[in-house]
Amino acid sequence: MDFDILKTLFNEIIIFIPNILAALAILLVSLIVIGIISRFLRRMLQRMGADDFADKSINKIDVLEDNNVRIVPSTLVSKIVYYSLLLVGIVAATDALQMEAVSDLVKGAVDYVPNLITAIALLIVGLLIADFVRDVTSAAMQSLNVPAAKFLSSFIFYFIMLSILMIALEQAKINTDFITANLSIILGGVVFAFAIGYGFASKSLMSSYIAYFYNRNKVSIGDTIRIDNKEGVVTSMDSTTMTVVPANSNNRIIIPLSRLNTETIEIVSVTEV
């Protein structure tokens, strides 16, 4: 009886050997062909200057540069293509084995590849967009002398990146409901706390902006003014402060423009135009 079982098992193995050999042959040929395609693609991207372009744009982004992260498009794309085609080769090999369960499992992985590639592309494009918006926002706020311009532009950068990350995770078929709910609460709290703190901290600054808007034609550079029993010539003025040099002195007095709204400033003499 035991001999019959062993004989049956041996016969099934013998019958299955051609399938194993066919699967190994398909896998071997796939590895050779895929390796050639991958190397060709990497060299082509290198010659096209994809790596140089990434070094001048993507890899210059602070969040990557500060963490010593370097994206090499030729390697990244060639690896994605290599493993994608390898999964296709494995599907063909498992089909040759005539093992339906394994074949379905590998086919599921192959079907997931386009979603993964799209998610990676979204992250890279989102990173470029977020960095561009940060630079534009920072430049605009610095030109307006807005305090904490770097902090605000960085906050906008990470907000955009988190939004893109959520979209990429959804594209990758990862459930983000829990992450999104908690992230919304955290961001809401941070924005609310920052708005209150920034409002109190910039109260005097906003007062100076308003004073400059309403009094910019009343005091000019070169006028001699008196404030707090100190007399001097206005040598410069921006949107928040004016600089006064007292008579017979090399000292400079920087006066917040907000004082134009709260104190009496005597104009001793006016610059002749």
Summary of the structure (lengths in Angstrom):
residues: 273
radius of gyration: 34.2
end to end distance: 120.4
largest distance: 122.6
contacts: 727
relative contact order: 0.06
helix: 71%
strand: 10%
